[in-house]
Amino acid sequence: MWQKYKPYYQDNFRLAYPVVISQLGHTLVGLSDSIIIGHTGEVPLAAVSLGNSIFTIFLVTGIGMSYGLTPLIAQANGRGDKAACGGLLSQSLIINLVTGLLLCAVIITGSHYIQLLDQPPAVVAQARPFLQFLGVSFLPLMVYLSFKQFAEGLGFTRQAMNISIIGNVINVIIGISLVYGLFGLPRLGVIGVGIATLTDRLLMGVAMALYVLKAPRFKPYLQRFRFKEVSRATIRKILGIGAPVALQYIFEVSAFSGAVIMVGWIGARELAAHQIAISLATMTYMMASGVSAAAGIKSGNYLGAVKFRELRLSAIASYHMVLVLMGTAALVFMLGNQLLPRMYINEPAVIRIASALLIIAAFFQLFDGTQVVGLGILRGMGDVKVPTIITFLAYWGLGLPIGYVLGIHLGFGIQGIWWGLLLGLLAASVLLFVRFQVKTKRQA
């Protein structure tokens, strides 16, 4: 088996590891925000948890919309049609800017009504301004994603990784300085991490755009880059993939955000523990989504080149890779379930709850990894409608309702909510793998 898949492991790894790191950058912003603010108390940590949980729904919507570009770029590149890539980029940028403006307005407006979620008043008071800064950061984030997905669709993945690493270092430095009032700066608490996140995303958007537009390697691909021209046919083609992908992300992440709301009904202590566990689980998920993105790019390349056997072998190699990655993450969660929460907070009651949640998170790592890779492979092939239905049924038809029954109705608390989410991930993983098998065996 090793000899059979070895060249695909090597190709996929070279493409995947920079994407893993750059995808991880989205999560590390929230993770660093939580770690920076966690040592100031459980209420600020719960406020960051609430703000990030709401914003994540919009974040994955933007990521999904931007992802409509990547399979089309990969397929065009596989066919050798370089000229088409610039036109796809310009139309995708229009879509993403409009999306960014609309969602920024929704986030800022919605921040004035988060008290309707029945959360602790002290948490709401600090979450509101934090969420508003995240909303403003959405527009430069969409610019960054537009150019990132273009470059990654062509197989150039390292620059986004480098920009992501530098951006996170800047975020941490500014965040710590403003939260704790270092270097003579005002002590801003939760608002400080909001300002740091906005600054980070603004710089990343500018850097990624300049890289793509100025680097000589992209000139052959930008011949038809005309930002002022609007092609309805191209926009429909991009939206035909991007909108279902956005829905896929929304169905999964909104289920986890819905879980946050239910946890908030239990108490601020449980909400703080949930933020610790979910931020760690989200970090491993984003690493798996990097493997997924690489799998989608390779699937698109092979589909464009009409190499169906290679497509299937490459996809199976991606499944192997994510199983190793998420199996390792599961062991880390199990062995470090007492230690990891202490990075965030020093309160024993919160640490005890978070430690129990990390054991559940360890169980669902393999399911989370395989379902996101399955989605990536199918997206690269242009198969997005059936997977969208699968994600809706798995998370909103199964996971969240069972979590509500176990956690709230039957009184198992936050652990019952998490077991429901685990069942949703299991269902999605199995159904998407079956879909992959049916599609690729038929083609091969």
Disulfide bonds with the S-S distance in Angstrom:
none
